[in-house]
Amino acid sequence: MPIISIRKWQTSDIDTYFKLCHETEVRKYFNTLYCKNIKEVKALFKSRKKKEFFNFLIEDGKNTVGVIVGNPKRYSLEISYFIGKEFRRNGYCVKAITALQEELKNSKYKAMHFKVSKYNLGSLAVMKKIGATYLKKDKDWIYYNLEI
């Protein structure tokens, strides 16, 4: 398996981000990260630069395979992620979340929170593999916590 790393996204990553996020499944589960066109991606990048968001691309040494972002709350981060369709089911999310967890070890953040669609079987498996703690469930979503 390739070595998975994360790096902060830059303006030069706009086209790469668009290719990854412009998929039906991304639109279905991640409305806030889905962009219809390059103009929307530029606006997303600009808006997220102004705030204390954590925005990373997931890489496998050769390719950008996905995105992982953190929306800060007081002492925790709400985490969203997606992997490009051709790279799914390779354990990349588990490694990316572990890398982000390591990146945040000496920060003020104590936990990561995840909101997973009950229909997203891949992400439900990721929650189990990373050892996330089940918090609650509502009509469509299951909530998890992972200590940093």
Secondary structure, DSSP 4 states (H G I P E B T S, - for coil): -PPPEEEE--GGGHHHHHHHH-SHHHHHH-TTT--SSHHHHHHHHHHHHHTT-EEEEEE-SSSEEEEEEEEE-SSEEEEEEEE-GGG-SSSHHHHHHHHHHHHTTTSS--EEEEEEETT-HHHHHHHHHHTPEEEEE-SSEEEEEEE-
